[in-house]
Amino acid sequence: MEDKDKIVVYKSFSDDVAAHMVMDILQENGIECFLSGENLNYTGMPLPIAGINLHLFEKDIPRATEILKEQRQK
């Protein structure tokens, strides 16, 4: 796997709704991404060590950052 194909954790969330909203925005703009750790938060109460991580290709970080910055300005 080349470095440009490296998958990294881009953001971590404690709230699954916020995680899905960001993931949906990025996917609608052509950024391939996925979440991990969601099921750990469905234990009845959130665990301090259990975060929801948004993963994407390292090469997409600049574009993802710009998309989310534009979204916040709306």
Secondary structure as UniProt FT lines:
FT   HELIX           3..5
FT   STRAND          7..13
FT   HELIX           16..28
FT   TURN            29..30
FT   STRAND          33..36
FT   HELIX           38..41
FT   TURN            48..49
FT   STRAND          52..57
FT   HELIX           58..60
FT   HELIX           61..73
//
